[in-house]
Amino acid sequence: MSDRETDASAVLDTLKDSLNHIGMHASAEQIMAAGRARRRRRLAGTAAAVVAGAAVVTGVTLGLIPPTGPATTNAAGGVHIRTVAYTVDSQNDGTVRVTWDKRRYFEDHQGLQGALRAAGFPVLIKVGEFCRGPRDAGTLSPSGVGPGVEKVMKGQRGSDANVTFVFSPAAMPDGKQLFIGYLSPAQLTAVGGNPGSVERLVPTGEPLTCTTEPPPAHLRSPGGPPKN
Amino acid sequence: MRRSKRVPDVKQREFAEFYRSDQAACLRAVLVSVGDRQLAEDLVAEAFTRAWTSWHKVACHPAPRAWIVRTALNARVSWWRRQRREVAWDGTHEVEALAAGDTGLDPALLAALRRLPRRQREVIACRVFLDLDTGGTARVLGIAAGTVTAHLSRAVASLRAHLVNAEDLEARP
């Protein structure tokens, strides 16, 4: 081996050694769970689209929802979706009752987004990204909630890991939607698990500014009250 | 009935074994390519998730580790394109400087890697961390074998200069 080859080998060995301690934080089981959730999400997305289509057709046929009217639904055109990760149920008062499993929610956020939209609640859900509108100063409470969110979303924690939320489509200001940004596992680790998500009202039909920078860590006692 | 239960178990065991034995090498290869620990972890997790959902194909792949790294790097391109279409970014998604405490990495070495052109980093990733030979690296990256050799040579020269400079600085009073 020439001196040059030896030298090159030494450089690459140094590089290799410097990364010897690097490894994934996620376990194989978490990866497989994410894959299974993805399959369910695809199925749920299809189901949500079918349900939404059926709800709109039913509403229009019965004269309950004008063709260009708001996406609020009532019992006749309600949405009722159940998956392992979440449930979405339209209520008679026009609100939408949602439960989701804190362990699974971020694996199936697109399915949840589709289900909420199908139920008439405008929402944008992302994981690891945090968006705001062009005129939003970016103000958040320590638990990651922006101004006005409490009017459209209220939550209560159950006895187990499930959280129940009531969404109010009628309370959503015109031209707005709820943005929910779940922290990715790496971001959750960085903030010590709190907050677990960011909620803001953001405009529809306008470009949003997004960042992968998570909100500041919020120290609170385990099992404390849920947001709102 | 017993057979239908056994097959998924075997599949899970195979994938779990593959993940445990190869995740670190794949992460290091992607980390060298993208220069960002958190992004690398997200991309590798995405690639392994795709591998799991298509395990019947990936398990038969001649170089599954290379498949993971290629998929992770492709996911990065797709991810950036999608973000460009959907939202106006404030630029903070491309982390410019990571503190050593955040990653456990030598920040100077990380900076030296980031200064290399993308192809040179990818060649290093394949040759050093996936233990691919020149031909295998060329196939994974879709370039000529001679180009692989040239990229590796230039990358080594740049890194050597960095290491020598770093040693010189440490030797000074």
Contacts between the chains, C-beta under 8 A, distances in Angstrom:
chain1	res1	chain2	res2	distance
A	7	B	156	8.0
A	7	B	160	6.9
A	8	B	152	7.8
A	8	B	153	7.6
A	8	B	156	4.5
A	8	B	160	7.9
A	11	B	156	5.1
A	11	B	159	5.2
A	11	B	160	5.0
A	11	B	163	6.5
A	12	B	124	7.3
A	12	B	127	7.5
A	12	B	128	5.1
A	12	B	156	6.7
A	14	B	163	6.5
A	15	B	32	7.7
A	15	B	109	7.2
A	15	B	113	8.0
A	15	B	124	7.2
A	15	B	128	6.4
A	15	B	159	6.5
A	16	B	128	5.4
A	16	B	129	7.1
A	18	B	105	7.2
A	18	B	106	5.8
A	18	B	109	5.7
A	19	B	28	4.6
A	19	B	31	6.8
A	19	B	32	7.4
A	19	B	105	7.3
A	19	B	129	7.6
A	21	B	104	6.1
A	22	B	24	6.5
A	22	B	27	5.9
A	22	B	28	5.3
A	22	B	31	6.4
A	22	B	37	7.6
A	22	B	104	7.1
A	22	B	105	7.5
A	23	B	23	6.5
A	23	B	24	4.2
A	23	B	27	6.4
A	24	B	23	4.4
A	24	B	24	7.0
A	24	B	27	5.4
A	24	B	41	6.2
A	24	B	44	6.3
A	24	B	45	7.0
A	25	B	41	6.6
A	26	B	41	7.5
A	26	B	45	5.4
A	28	B	15	6.8
A	28	B	16	4.0
A	28	B	19	4.1
A	28	B	20	6.1
A	29	B	16	7.5
A	31	B	19	6.2
A	31	B	45	6.4
A	31	B	48	4.8
A	31	B	49	5.6
A	31	B	52	5.9
A	32	B	12	6.5
A	32	B	15	6.6
A	32	B	16	7.5
A	32	B	52	5.4
A	34	B	45	7.3
A	34	B	49	4.8
A	34	B	52	8.0
A	35	B	49	4.9
A	35	B	50	7.9
A	35	B	52	3.8
A	35	B	53	4.6
A	38	B	49	6.6
A	38	B	53	6.1
A	39	B	53	6.6
A	128	B	42	6.9
A	129	B	93	7.9
A	131	B	87	6.4
A	184	B	42	6.5
A	186	B	38	5.1
A	186	B	41	5.9
A	186	B	42	7.0
A	207	B	87	6.0
A	207	B	88	4.4
A	208	B	87	4.9
A	208	B	88	7.2
A	209	B	87	7.0
A	209	B	88	5.8
A	209	B	89	7.3
A	209	B	90	5.2
A	210	B	83	7.4
A	210	B	87	4.8
A	210	B	89	6.2
A	210	B	90	7.4
A	210	B	93	7.7
A	211	B	89	7.6
A	211	B	90	5.5
A	211	B	92	4.6
A	211	B	93	6.7
A	212	B	38	8.0
A	212	B	92	6.6
A	212	B	93	4.7
A	213	B	92	5.3
